[in-house]
Amino acid sequence: MSEREPATIKVVDAFDLDDELRGILKPGEMVRDAQGRRHRLPRYFYEVPSHELATKIRLTQHFGLNEFVLVDLKEAPRLQQFPRYVPCAVRMLAFYLEQFRAAAGASLHIAVNGAYRSPAHKLASNATAHMWGTAADIYRAGSTILRTKEAIEKYNEIAEDVSEDVRVLPYGHAIGNADDHVHVDLGYITMIPREISEDRMEVPQETRPRFAFEERRRTDRRGRNGEAEVLRTED
């Protein structure tokens, strides 16, 4: 890949992956959160083939894809290797983190395994937004290590002011609190590629592709828009 060639991300339907990966990602399965509410796990993922590509792809101006796929040893062994997979809704998370960064006036640093966690992660006893790629644990803002009550409450307030869609965890040492990071999540959001028909859950898409490349899709969209404008002008 040349330096000028844009990096692309492959969008995959997790039902098309091998048995081991489907068992780890559990696409479309229902899981319960800590309050007993049921949520359907995401089905569509970005496939990240290498660390090199992950560092090249920018989801927003200040957040690269690599920041959302870092894993620890508690993650399933298969997902400690490349290719790695992250739900498509991670783009929404990056967008909100960009707003949070601007409001804080400081860079935000995501903890290792602080973004996407698969349902197979050893800490994944209940459904959390981490499984949807829509939660992040921020351990540092600028030069401030987020380990004190004052720091965490300060940045929690900034994050909440960004949008009512943003949820944080209060400072504390009990389960459901956070004492060494700022937790930001958007809830259980899924993103569905526009090429996909959702009428049947696990049946191959007969007339539409089951995967696409993000940059190619953007290029195609621009091309179609341009053709439509020419036709309207001729009419």
C-alpha positions as YAML, in Angstrom:
chain: A
units: angstrom
residues:
- id: 1
  name: MET
  ca: [0.00, 0.00, 0.00]
- id: 2
  name: SER
  ca: [1.45, 3.34, -1.02]
- id: 3
  name: GLU
  ca: [1.47, 6.27, 1.41]
- id: 4
  name: ARG
  ca: [-1.08, 8.12, -0.71]
- id: 5
  name: GLU
  ca: [-3.43, 5.17, -1.09]
- id: 6
  name: PRO
  ca: [-6.22, 5.42, 1.51]
- id: 7
  name: ALA
  ca: [-6.42, 2.62, 4.04]
- id: 8
  name: THR
  ca: [-9.62, 0.63, 3.77]
- id: 9
  name: ILE
  ca: [-11.54, -1.43, 6.30]
- id: 10
  name: LYS
  ca: [-13.32, -4.60, 5.35]
- id: 11
  name: VAL
  ca: [-16.85, -4.92, 6.74]
- id: 12
  name: VAL
  ca: [-17.77, -8.55, 7.45]
- id: 13
  name: ASP
  ca: [-20.92, -10.40, 8.42]
- id: 14
  name: ALA
  ca: [-19.86, -12.44, 11.47]
- id: 15
  name: PHE
  ca: [-22.07, -15.32, 10.30]
- id: 16
  name: ASP
  ca: [-19.61, -15.74, 7.42]
- id: 17
  name: LEU
  ca: [-16.64, -16.25, 9.76]
- id: 18
  name: ASP
  ca: [-15.32, -19.62, 10.88]
- id: 19
  name: ASP
  ca: [-16.85, -21.63, 13.71]
- id: 20
  name: GLU
  ca: [-14.30, -20.52, 16.31]
- id: 21
  name: LEU
  ca: [-14.83, -16.82, 15.61]
- id: 22
  name: ARG
  ca: [-18.61, -17.17, 15.55]
- id: 23
  name: GLY
  ca: [-18.38, -18.88, 18.93]
- id: 24
  name: ILE
  ca: [-16.34, -15.97, 20.30]
- id: 25
  name: LEU
  ca: [-18.27, -13.07, 18.76]
- id: 26
  name: LYS
  ca: [-21.73, -14.69, 19.16]
- id: 27
  name: PRO
  ca: [-23.37, -12.57, 16.42]
- id: 28
  name: GLY
  ca: [-27.08, -12.00, 16.91]
- id: 29
  name: GLU
  ca: [-27.25, -13.77, 20.27]
- id: 30
  name: MET
  ca: [-29.23, -12.30, 23.14]
- id: 31
  name: VAL
  ca: [-27.35, -11.53, 26.35]
- id: 32
  name: ARG
  ca: [-28.50, -9.99, 29.62]
- id: 33
  name: ASP
  ca: [-27.07, -6.92, 31.28]
- id: 34
  name: ALA
  ca: [-26.58, -6.53, 35.02]
- id: 35
  name: GLN
  ca: [-30.24, -5.48, 35.37]
- id: 36
  name: GLY
  ca: [-31.51, -8.53, 33.51]
- id: 37
  name: ARG
  ca: [-32.44, -6.69, 30.30]
- id: 38
  name: ARG
  ca: [-31.76, -8.56, 27.07]
- id: 39
  name: HIS
  ca: [-29.74, -7.14, 24.18]
- id: 40
  name: ARG
  ca: [-28.82, -8.61, 20.79]
- id: 41
  name: LEU
  ca: [-25.09, -8.75, 20.08]
- id: 42
  name: PRO
  ca: [-23.75, -7.08, 16.91]
- id: 43
  name: ARG
  ca: [-23.44, -8.97, 13.66]
- id: 44
  name: TYR
  ca: [-21.36, -6.66, 11.46]
- id: 45
  name: PHE
  ca: [-17.70, -6.03, 12.19]
- id: 46
  name: TYR
  ca: [-14.66, -4.30, 10.80]
- id: 47
  name: GLU
  ca: [-11.96, -6.84, 10.03]
- id: 48
  name: VAL
  ca: [-8.54, -5.45, 10.99]
- id: 49
  name: PRO
  ca: [-5.86, -7.56, 9.27]
- id: 50
  name: SER
  ca: [-2.74, -6.10, 10.89]
- id: 51
  name: HIS
  ca: [-1.40, -3.72, 13.50]
- id: 52
  name: GLU
  ca: [0.14, -1.66, 10.69]
- id: 53
  name: LEU
  ca: [-3.23, -1.07, 9.04]
- id: 54
  name: ALA
  ca: [-4.92, -0.38, 12.37]
- id: 55
  name: THR
  ca: [-2.46, 2.45, 13.05]
- id: 56
  name: LYS
  ca: [-3.07, 3.96, 9.60]
- id: 57
  name: ILE
  ca: [-6.85, 4.09, 9.76]
- id: 58
  name: ARG
  ca: [-8.31, 7.21, 11.38]
- id: 59
  name: LEU
  ca: [-11.89, 7.00, 12.60]
- id: 60
  name: THR
  ca: [-11.83, 10.70, 13.46]
- id: 61
  name: GLN
  ca: [-9.16, 13.39, 13.40]
- id: 62
  name: HIS
  ca: [-7.59, 12.32, 16.70]
- id: 63
  name: PHE
  ca: [-8.62, 8.69, 17.15]
- id: 64
  name: GLY
  ca: [-7.11, 5.80, 15.22]
- id: 65
  name: LEU
  ca: [-8.65, 2.36, 14.87]
- id: 66
  name: ASN
  ca: [-5.69, 0.84, 16.73]
- id: 67
  name: GLU
  ca: [-6.82, 2.53, 19.97]
- id: 68
  name: PHE
  ca: [-10.06, 0.53, 19.96]
- id: 69
  name: VAL
  ca: [-8.66, -2.96, 19.29]
- id: 70
  name: LEU
  ca: [-5.93, -3.20, 21.93]
- id: 71
  name: VAL
  ca: [-6.48, -6.36, 24.00]
- id: 72
  name: ASP
  ca: [-5.16, -7.89, 27.20]
- id: 73
  name: LEU
  ca: [-4.54, -11.52, 28.16]
- id: 74
  name: LYS
  ca: [-8.09, -11.88, 29.46]
- id: 75
  name: GLU
  ca: [-9.40, -11.67, 25.90]
- id: 76
  name: ALA
  ca: [-10.02, -14.85, 23.91]
- id: 77
  name: PRO
  ca: [-6.66, -16.11, 22.51]
- id: 78
  name: ARG
  ca: [-7.95, -15.94, 18.92]
- id: 79
  name: LEU
  ca: [-8.68, -12.24, 19.35]
- id: 80
  name: GLN
  ca: [-5.20, -11.57, 20.68]
- id: 81
  name: GLN
  ca: [-4.01, -12.22, 17.11]
- id: 82
  name: PHE
  ca: [-4.71, -10.50, 13.82]
- id: 83
  name: PRO
  ca: [-7.03, -10.28, 12.07]
- id: 84
  name: ARG
  ca: [-9.03, -8.68, 14.85]
- id: 85
  name: TYR
  ca: [-12.68, -7.73, 14.77]
- id: 86
  name: VAL
  ca: [-14.52, -4.72, 16.18]
- id: 87
  name: PRO
  ca: [-18.22, -3.86, 15.74]
- id: 88
  name: CYS
  ca: [-18.99, -1.20, 13.14]
- id: 89
  name: ALA
  ca: [-20.57, 1.06, 15.77]
- id: 90
  name: VAL
  ca: [-17.05, 1.89, 16.98]
- id: 91
  name: ARG
  ca: [-17.26, 4.83, 14.56]
- id: 92
  name: MET
  ca: [-20.03, 6.31, 16.71]
- id: 93
  name: LEU
  ca: [-17.87, 5.94, 19.79]
- id: 94
  name: ALA
  ca: [-14.94, 7.66, 18.09]
- id: 95
  name: PHE
  ca: [-17.21, 10.55, 17.04]
- id: 96
  name: TYR
  ca: [-18.39, 11.15, 20.62]
- id: 97
  name: LEU
  ca: [-14.87, 10.80, 22.02]
- id: 98
  name: GLU
  ca: [-13.75, 13.47, 19.57]
- id: 99
  name: GLN
  ca: [-16.38, 15.82, 21.03]
- id: 100
  name: PHE
  ca: [-15.31, 14.84, 24.55]
- id: 101
  name: ARG
  ca: [-11.68, 15.57, 23.68]
- id: 102
  name: ALA
  ca: [-12.57, 19.02, 22.35]
- id: 103
  name: ALA
  ca: [-14.64, 19.84, 25.44]
- id: 104
  name: ALA
  ca: [-11.88, 18.63, 27.78]
- id: 105
  name: GLY
  ca: [-9.18, 20.53, 25.90]
- id: 106
  name: ALA
  ca: [-6.86, 17.56, 26.33]
- id: 107
  name: SER
  ca: [-5.91, 14.33, 24.60]
- id: 108
  name: LEU
  ca: [-7.73, 11.21, 25.81]
- id: 109
  name: HIS
  ca: [-5.95, 7.90, 26.24]
- id: 110
  name: ILE
  ca: [-7.90, 4.63, 26.14]
- id: 111
  name: ALA
  ca: [-6.76, 1.84, 28.45]
- id: 112
  name: VAL
  ca: [-5.56, -1.46, 27.01]
- id: 113
  name: ASN
  ca: [-8.72, -3.50, 26.49]
- id: 114
  name: GLY
  ca: [-10.61, -0.32, 27.32]
- id: 115
  name: ALA
  ca: [-12.70, -0.28, 24.16]
- id: 116
  name: TYR
  ca: [-14.01, -3.42, 22.42]
- id: 117
  name: ARG
  ca: [-14.29, -6.59, 24.51]
- id: 118
  name: SER
  ca: [-15.75, -9.75, 23.07]
- id: 119
  name: PRO
  ca: [-18.45, -11.77, 24.87]
- id: 120
  name: ALA
  ca: [-15.68, -14.35, 25.47]
- id: 121
  name: HIS
  ca: [-13.55, -11.92, 27.52]
- id: 122
  name: LYS
  ca: [-12.95, -13.28, 31.02]
- id: 123
  name: LEU
  ca: [-14.52, -10.19, 32.62]
- id: 124
  name: ALA
  ca: [-17.61, -10.32, 30.40]
- id: 125
  name: SER
  ca: [-20.09, -11.84, 32.87]
- id: 126
  name: ASN
  ca: [-22.94, -9.56, 31.72]
- id: 127
  name: ALA
  ca: [-23.71, -7.55, 28.62]
- id: 128
  name: THR
  ca: [-21.86, -4.23, 28.56]
- id: 129
  name: ALA
  ca: [-21.53, -1.62, 25.84]
- id: 130
  name: HIS
  ca: [-17.90, -2.73, 25.43]
- id: 131
  name: MET
  ca: [-19.27, -5.77, 23.54]
- id: 132
  name: TRP
  ca: [-20.92, -3.43, 21.03]
- id: 133
  name: GLY
  ca: [-17.76, -1.34, 20.54]
- id: 134
  name: THR
  ca: [-19.58, 1.64, 22.05]
- id: 135
  name: ALA
  ca: [-17.76, 2.03, 25.38]
- id: 136
  name: ALA
  ca: [-14.30, 3.25, 26.30]
- id: 137
  name: ASP
  ca: [-12.31, 3.41, 29.52]
- id: 138
  name: ILE
  ca: [-10.16, 6.55, 29.58]
- id: 139
  name: TYR
  ca: [-7.19, 6.27, 31.95]
- id: 140
  name: ARG
  ca: [-5.53, 9.59, 31.18]
- id: 141
  name: ALA
  ca: [-6.63, 13.04, 29.99]
- id: 142
  name: GLY
  ca: [-3.65, 15.10, 28.88]
- id: 143
  name: SER
  ca: [-1.14, 14.66, 31.69]
- id: 144
  name: THR
  ca: [-3.80, 13.85, 34.31]
- id: 145
  name: ILE
  ca: [-3.93, 10.21, 35.43]
- id: 146
  name: LEU
  ca: [-7.56, 9.47, 36.23]
- id: 147
  name: ARG
  ca: [-7.19, 7.76, 39.60]
- id: 148
  name: THR
  ca: [-8.62, 10.28, 42.05]
- id: 149
  name: LYS
  ca: [-12.20, 11.15, 42.91]
- id: 150
  name: GLU
  ca: [-11.67, 14.79, 41.94]
- id: 151
  name: ALA
  ca: [-10.20, 13.97, 38.52]
- id: 152
  name: ILE
  ca: [-12.76, 11.32, 37.63]
- id: 153
  name: GLU
  ca: [-15.72, 13.47, 38.68]
- id: 154
  name: LYS
  ca: [-14.33, 16.43, 36.76]
- id: 155
  name: TYR
  ca: [-14.03, 14.52, 33.48]
- id: 156
  name: ASN
  ca: [-17.28, 12.62, 34.07]
- id: 157
  name: GLU
  ca: [-19.05, 15.97, 34.14]
- id: 158
  name: ILE
  ca: [-17.33, 17.10, 30.94]
- id: 159
  name: ALA
  ca: [-18.29, 13.84, 29.18]
- id: 160
  name: GLU
  ca: [-21.92, 14.07, 30.29]
- id: 161
  name: ASP
  ca: [-22.14, 17.65, 29.02]
- id: 162
  name: VAL
  ca: [-21.19, 16.48, 25.52]
- id: 163
  name: SER
  ca: [-24.51, 14.73, 25.00]
- id: 164
  name: GLU
  ca: [-27.38, 13.10, 26.88]
- id: 165
  name: ASP
  ca: [-26.47, 9.97, 24.91]
- id: 166
  name: VAL
  ca: [-23.27, 9.63, 26.93]
- id: 167
  name: ARG
  ca: [-23.30, 7.61, 30.15]
- id: 168
  name: VAL
  ca: [-20.49, 7.55, 32.71]
- id: 169
  name: LEU
  ca: [-19.85, 5.52, 35.86]
- id: 170
  name: PRO
  ca: [-19.66, 7.30, 39.21]
- id: 171
  name: TYR
  ca: [-16.44, 7.26, 41.21]
- id: 172
  name: GLY
  ca: [-16.22, 4.41, 43.69]
- id: 173
  name: HIS
  ca: [-14.75, 1.01, 44.47]
- id: 174
  name: ALA
  ca: [-17.93, -1.09, 44.24]
- id: 175
  name: ILE
  ca: [-19.12, -3.00, 41.18]
- id: 176
  name: GLY
  ca: [-20.71, -0.54, 38.77]
- id: 177
  name: ASN
  ca: [-18.38, 2.28, 39.77]
- id: 178
  name: ALA
  ca: [-14.93, 3.30, 38.50]
- id: 179
  name: ASP
  ca: [-11.91, 4.29, 40.56]
- id: 180
  name: ASP
  ca: [-9.05, 4.26, 38.04]
- id: 181
  name: HIS
  ca: [-10.61, 5.49, 34.79]
- id: 182
  name: VAL
  ca: [-13.45, 7.43, 33.23]
- id: 183
  name: HIS
  ca: [-15.97, 5.08, 31.66]
- id: 184
  name: VAL
  ca: [-17.88, 6.48, 28.67]
- id: 185
  name: ASP
  ca: [-20.57, 4.50, 26.88]
- id: 186
  name: LEU
  ca: [-23.35, 5.10, 24.38]
- id: 187
  name: GLY
  ca: [-25.46, 2.04, 25.11]
- id: 188
  name: TYR
  ca: [-26.19, -0.93, 22.87]
- id: 189
  name: ILE
  ca: [-25.86, 0.59, 19.41]
- id: 190
  name: THR
  ca: [-25.50, -1.53, 16.29]
- id: 191
  name: MET
  ca: [-24.68, -0.31, 12.79]
- id: 192
  name: ILE
  ca: [-25.97, -2.16, 9.73]
- id: 193
  name: PRO
  ca: [-24.24, -1.79, 6.33]
- id: 194
  name: ARG
  ca: [-26.69, -0.26, 3.87]
- id: 195
  name: GLU
  ca: [-26.02, -3.08, 1.35]
- id: 196
  name: ILE
  ca: [-27.50, -5.67, 3.72]
- id: 197
  name: SER
  ca: [-31.07, -6.95, 3.92]
- id: 198
  name: GLU
  ca: [-32.09, -7.86, 7.47]
- id: 199
  name: ASP
  ca: [-35.22, -9.81, 6.59]
- id: 200
  name: ARG
  ca: [-33.63, -13.14, 7.55]
- id: 201
  name: MET
  ca: [-30.96, -13.45, 10.19]
- id: 202
  name: GLU
  ca: [-28.61, -16.22, 9.06]
- id: 203
  name: VAL
  ca: [-29.38, -16.74, 5.38]
- id: 204
  name: PRO
  ca: [-26.77, -15.62, 2.80]
- id: 205
  name: GLN
  ca: [-27.63, -12.39, 1.05]
- id: 206
  name: GLU
  ca: [-28.51, -13.51, -2.47]
- id: 207
  name: THR
  ca: [-28.61, -10.18, -4.26]
- id: 208
  name: ARG
  ca: [-26.33, -8.01, -2.13]
- id: 209
  name: PRO
  ca: [-22.72, -8.39, -1.01]
- id: 210
  name: ARG
  ca: [-22.14, -9.63, 2.52]
- id: 211
  name: PHE
  ca: [-19.04, -7.52, 2.88]
- id: 212
  name: ALA
  ca: [-17.74, -4.23, 1.57]
- id: 213
  name: PHE
  ca: [-14.77, -1.94, 1.86]
- id: 214
  name: GLU
  ca: [-15.36, 1.40, 3.56]
- id: 215
  name: GLU
  ca: [-13.28, 3.54, 1.20]
- id: 216
  name: ARG
  ca: [-14.70, 1.81, -1.85]
- id: 217
  name: ARG
  ca: [-18.23, 2.39, -0.58]
- id: 218
  name: ARG
  ca: [-17.52, 6.07, -0.04]
- id: 219
  name: THR
  ca: [-16.07, 6.37, -3.55]
- id: 220
  name: ASP
  ca: [-19.06, 4.58, -5.07]
- id: 221
  name: ARG
  ca: [-21.44, 6.85, -3.19]
- id: 222
  name: ARG
  ca: [-19.69, 9.95, -4.47]
- id: 223
  name: GLY
  ca: [-19.78, 8.54, -8.00]
- id: 224
  name: ARG
  ca: [-23.50, 7.83, -7.86]
- id: 225
  name: ASN
  ca: [-24.25, 11.27, -6.49]
- id: 226
  name: GLY
  ca: [-22.28, 12.85, -9.31]
- id: 227
  name: GLU
  ca: [-24.16, 10.84, -11.96]
- id: 228
  name: ALA
  ca: [-27.49, 11.83, -10.44]
- id: 229
  name: GLU
  ca: [-26.57, 15.50, -10.59]
- id: 230
  name: VAL
  ca: [-25.64, 15.21, -14.29]
- id: 231
  name: LEU
  ca: [-28.93, 13.53, -15.13]
- id: 232
  name: ARG
  ca: [-30.93, 16.22, -13.37]
- id: 233
  name: THR
  ca: [-29.01, 18.89, -15.24]
- id: 234
  name: GLU
  ca: [-29.73, 17.26, -18.61]
- id: 235
  name: ASP
  ca: [-33.44, 16.99, -17.80]
...
